[in-house]
Amino acid sequence: MGGGSFEDILNSMFGNAARGSAGGRAGRASPFEFDGGGVGVDLDLSVAMTVSLEESVRGGDKRVRLPTGRELNVKIPPGVTAGQQIRLKGQGDTAQGHPPGDLLITISIAPHPFFKVDGNDLRIDLPVTLYEAVLGGKVRVPTLGSAVELSIPKNTSSGRTFRLKGKGLPKAGAVGDLYVTTRIILPDGNDAELEALMQTWRERNPYNPRSDLADRRERAPETRRRETATTPDSIGVDAAP
């Protein structure tokens, strides 16, 4: 095809803006840069890092071992979340003739001994004694900061939940809450005095905290009969009371 080279064709298309090609002429330039290797090289490295709940909130320094065997000190920014990635430019793998890759660190948060994460809220089960539940009182509750006092009202049942506002996790300019659920814990071993007290109390103050469950079970057969009568072609499923 004529005497025009590939360089001439490119220059005619893009306006003589460049310099040189593979066999180029002096004084000419090309707007293109060709990779002599022909194939791109992925030099990025990926590692996983587990941090504590406290470290995810406050940040800190942590050491990570790379797949290459090199170890690196990493600064954890405050407020990191599970699944978040930290990119460290130029800390990846290296190869001659190529810029170093990046290091990608994927964060996971280790389970906490007593806090459970719920979005930016925290939840905790708080053990209370039988007499604290009956008589009420003040108990200390751990938080991610210093412990605080929680007033337990008289006659608090196990499973009652209290909210401590602003004691959760910071996220997007807001701070979550800490939800505290009471769990009544009896003393270890057999306590004859407590058993005698409970027997006397049971005789004087009988009550059934499961009465609603019993009433629901009694109503269930009648409900199922009505459902069967109105939908004869359906398959009945018994729901747990």
Secondary structure, DSSP 8 states (H G I E B T S, - for coil): --S--HHHHHHHHHTS-EE--TT--TT-EBS----TTSS-----EEEEEEE-HHHHHH-EEEEEE-TTS-EEEEEE-TT--TT-EEEETT-S--BTTB----EEEEEEE---SS-EEETTEEEEEEEE-HHHHHH-EEEEE--SSS-EEEEE-TT--TT-EEEETT-S-EETTEE--EEEEEEE---SS--HHHHHHHHHHHHHS---TTHHHHHHHHHHHHHHHHHHHH-TTS-------
